[in-house]
């Protein structure tokens, strides 16, 4: 029995809705089916085609996208479909039967520098996780096999995994020139062999679940919501490109102070103070006018 949850995501095409899962449902593979005959290899898609309004099914690493016929509107049926998908996955239903020779997917990994000289970002051509994870020691990696194996390398001090990259923090004893190739090949081989990145039975951090984040967002005051939206739209993508992550923690209206959490390459980065003052703080002061004066960072 699984422990999946489903998040409904509208798309720019009103006929198509994505049902995102909080765990991977395929081994970095994608499938597209136009009808029930094509879906013989996918019990999940076949079940969905029994719904009379389903026109096309697309299955990828962590979502199922469904195109509907115009006989219904998604608003009337999407909750029911989400529940059906969740029940199917949690009952151990097979998403797709794939022949053994197709399971090994070619993987490429390249190394990318970050503003933090102690951190290097290793970017894969495959999505690795559905949420971010940070590990500061091997004790944190009980449910994270990739991170656990990386910590067996003597020069690895910290591991941050998000989307399609792994950020490695090294000890000073090692130089990047001496270890980059070894790390890149290690991560590439691990992913290509289909090994588990994060265990499916890993305990979900309540603060990380989308339902919790959505509920928490709705409880925020209007100014905090504005700040979160600015962080998500303008700042988080830039921080992710540097191998890190930023999360809103709090807003103090009296002091006009914003507190954020920095993770990955941004945590403990020598240039993070400059980034905060010249980038994040200036942007928030400009966009929020007289509502924000200072931004304080806390390392994750």
C-alpha positions in Angstrom: 0.0 0.0 0.0 1.3 3.4 -0.9 1.0 6.8 0.6 0.5 9.1 -2.4 -1.3 12.5 -2.4 -2.5 14.3 -5.5 -2.4 18.0 -6.3 -4.6 19.4 -9.1 -2.8 21.8 -11.4 -4.7 23.6 -14.2 -2.7 24.3 -17.4 -2.8 27.0 -20.1 -5.0 24.6 -22.1 -8.4 24.6 -20.5 -9.0 21.1 -21.8 -6.0 19.7 -20.0 -5.4 19.3 -16.2 -2.3 17.9 -14.5 -2.6 15.7 -11.5 0.7 15.9 -9.7 1.9 13.2 -7.4 4.2 13.8 -4.4 6.3 10.7 -5.4 7.6 9.4 -8.7 5.4 7.0 -10.5 7.7 6.1 -13.4 11.4 5.6 -13.8 12.0 8.9 -15.5 9.9 7.8 -18.4 6.9 9.4 -20.2 3.9 7.7 -21.9 1.2 9.2 -24.1 -2.1 7.4 -25.0 -4.8 8.5 -27.4 -7.2 5.7 -26.6 -7.8 2.6 -24.5 -6.2 0.2 -27.1 -2.9 2.1 -27.0 -3.0 1.9 -23.2 -2.6 -1.8 -23.0 0.8 -1.4 -21.2 -0.7 1.0 -18.7 -3.4 -0.3 -16.3 -3.7 3.3 -14.9 -4.4 4.8 -18.3 -6.8 2.0 -19.2 -8.8 2.7 -16.0 -8.9 6.4 -16.8 -10.2 5.8 -20.3 -13.3 4.1 -18.8 -14.3 7.7 -17.9 -16.4 8.8 -20.9 -14.9 12.4 -21.0 -11.2 11.3 -21.1 -9.8 12.0 -24.6 -6.0 11.6 -24.0 -3.7 10.5 -21.1 -0.1 11.6 -20.6 1.9 10.0 -17.8 5.3 11.3 -16.7 7.7 11.1 -13.7 5.4 12.7 -11.2 2.2 13.7 -12.9 -0.7 12.4 -15.0 -2.1 15.0 -17.5 -5.5 14.3 -18.9 -7.2 16.0 -21.9 -11.0 16.0 -21.7 -13.8 16.0 -24.3 -16.1 19.0 -24.1 -19.0 17.1 -22.6 -17.9 18.1 -19.1 -15.9 21.0 -17.4 -12.9 20.1 -15.3 -14.3 22.0 -12.3 -17.1 19.5 -12.1 -15.0 16.3 -12.3 -11.4 17.0 -11.3 -11.7 16.2 -7.6 -13.3 12.9 -8.4 -10.5 12.0 -10.9 -7.8 13.0 -8.4 -9.4 10.7 -5.8 -9.6 7.9 -8.3 -5.9 8.3 -9.2 -4.9 8.4 -5.6 -6.9 5.3 -4.7 -5.3 3.4 -7.7 -1.7 4.4 -6.7 -2.3 3.7 -3.0 -3.7 0.3 -3.6 -0.5 -0.7 -5.4 -1.9 -0.4 -9.0 0.6 -0.6 -11.8 1.2 2.6 -13.7 2.9 1.1 -16.7 4.5 -2.2 -17.6 7.9 -1.5 -19.2 10.2 -4.1 -20.7 13.6 -4.6 -18.9 15.7 -3.4 -21.9 13.9 0.0 -21.8 14.4 0.7 -18.1 17.9 2.0 -18.3 17.6 5.6 -19.4 20.7 7.5 -20.6 21.6 10.2 -18.1 23.9 13.2 -18.4 25.2 15.2 -15.5 27.3 18.3 -15.7 29.0 20.3 -12.9 28.1 24.0 -12.4 29.9 26.5 -10.1 27.9 28.4 -7.5 28.5 31.7 -5.7 29.6 29.6 -2.7 33.2 28.3 -3.3 32.5 25.4 -1.0 29.5 24.2 -3.1 29.3 22.7 -6.6 26.0 22.0 -8.4 25.6 18.8 -10.4 22.7 19.1 -12.9 21.0 16.0 -14.4 18.8 15.8 -17.5 16.2 14.1 -15.4 13.9 15.2 -12.6 15.3 13.7 -9.4 12.8 14.7 -6.6 9.4 16.3 -6.2 10.5 18.6 -3.4 13.8 19.9 -1.9 15.8 18.0 0.7 18.9 19.2 2.7 21.3 16.9 4.6 24.0 18.1 6.8 25.2 14.7 8.0 24.8 11.0 7.3 22.4 10.8 10.3 19.8 12.7 8.3 19.9 10.2 5.4 17.9 7.2 6.7 15.4 7.6 3.9 17.7 9.1 1.3 20.0 6.4 -0.3 21.8 8.7 -2.7 22.7 11.2 0.0 23.8 8.4 2.3 26.2 7.0 -0.3 27.6 10.5 -1.0 28.4 10.9 2.6 30.6 7.9 2.4 32.9 10.0 0.3 35.3 11.6 2.8 35.2 15.0 1.3 31.4 15.5 1.3 30.2 17.8 4.1 26.6 18.4 3.0 24.1 17.4 0.3 21.1 19.4 -1.1 18.8 17.8 -3.6 16.1 19.7 -5.5 14.3 19.2 -8.9 17.0 18.0 -11.3 20.2 18.8 -9.4 22.4 17.8 -6.4 24.4 20.5 -4.6 27.5 19.2 -2.8 29.3 21.1 0.0 32.9 19.9 0.4 35.3 20.0 3.3 38.3 22.4 2.8 40.7 19.5 2.7 39.7 18.7 -0.9 40.0 20.8 -4.0 37.2 20.8 -6.6 39.7 20.1 -9.4 40.6 16.8 -7.7 37.0 15.5 -6.9 34.6 17.0 -9.5 35.0 14.3 -12.1 34.6 11.5 -9.4 31.4 13.1 -8.0 29.9 13.8 -11.4 30.4 10.2 -12.6 29.2 8.8 -9.2 25.9 10.8 -9.4 25.4 10.0 -13.1 26.0 6.2 -12.6 23.7 6.2 -9.6 20.8 7.9 -11.4 21.3 5.9 -14.7 21.2 2.6 -12.8 17.7 3.5 -11.6 18.6 3.5 -7.9 16.3 5.2 -5.4 17.0 8.9 -4.7 14.4 9.2 -1.8 12.5 6.3 -0.4 8.8 6.2 -1.2 8.1 5.5 2.4 10.1 8.5 3.7 8.1 10.3 6.3 6.6 13.4 4.8 7.6 16.7 6.4 4.4 18.4 7.3 5.8 21.8 6.5 6.7 20.6 3.0 3.4 19.1 1.8 1.6 21.2 -0.8 -1.7 21.0 1.1 0.0 22.4 4.2 1.8 25.2 2.3 -1.4 26.2 0.6 -3.3 26.3 3.9 -0.4 28.2 5.6 -0.4 30.7 2.7 -4.1 31.4 3.1 -3.6 32.1 6.8 -1.0 34.7 6.1 -1.6 38.4 6.1 -1.8 40.2 2.8 1.7 41.7 3.0 3.2 38.3 3.7 1.4 36.8 0.7 2.8 39.6 -1.5 6.3 38.9 -0.2 5.9 35.1 -0.8 4.7 35.7 -4.4 7.7 38.0 -5.1 10.1 35.4 -3.7 8.5 32.6 -5.7 8.3 34.5 -9.0 11.5 36.6 -9.1 14.0 35.3 -6.5 13.6 31.5 -6.1 14.4 30.7 -9.8 17.7 32.7 -9.5 18.6 31.1 -6.2 17.9 27.6 -7.7 20.1 28.3 -10.6 22.9 28.9 -8.1 22.2 25.5 -6.5 20.2 26.7 -3.5 16.8 27.4 -2.2 15.0 30.3 -0.4 11.9 30.0 1.8 9.8 32.7 3.5 9.8 32.4 7.3 8.2 35.5 8.7 7.3 39.2 8.4 7.4 41.7 11.2 5.2 44.7 10.3 6.5 46.8 13.2 10.2 46.4 12.2 9.4 46.0 8.5 11.7 43.0 8.6 11.5 39.9 6.5 13.1 36.6 7.6 14.0 34.0 5.0 15.7 30.6 5.1 18.6 29.8 2.8 19.4 26.2 1.8 21.9 24.4 -0.3 24.7 26.5 -1.9 23.2 29.7 -0.4 23.5 28.4 3.2 26.7 29.8 4.6 27.8 31.3 1.3 30.3 34.2 1.7 28.4 36.2 -0.9 25.0 35.6 0.6 25.1 38.8 2.6 25.8 40.8 -0.5 23.1 38.9 -2.4 20.6 39.7 0.4 21.4 43.4 0.5 22.0 44.1 -3.2 19.4 41.7 -4.6 16.6 40.4 -2.4 16.4 43.3 0.0 16.5 45.9 -2.7 13.9 44.1 -4.7 11.5 43.8 -1.8 12.0 47.4 -0.7 11.3 48.6 -4.3 8.3 46.4 -4.9 6.8 46.6 -1.5 7.5 50.4 -1.2 7.4 51.4 2.5 6.4 48.0 3.9 9.9 46.3 3.9 13.1 47.8 5.2 15.4 44.8 6.0 15.8 41.2 5.1 17.4 38.7 7.5 18.6 35.2 6.4 18.7 32.1 8.4 20.8 29.2 7.2 18.7 26.0 6.7 
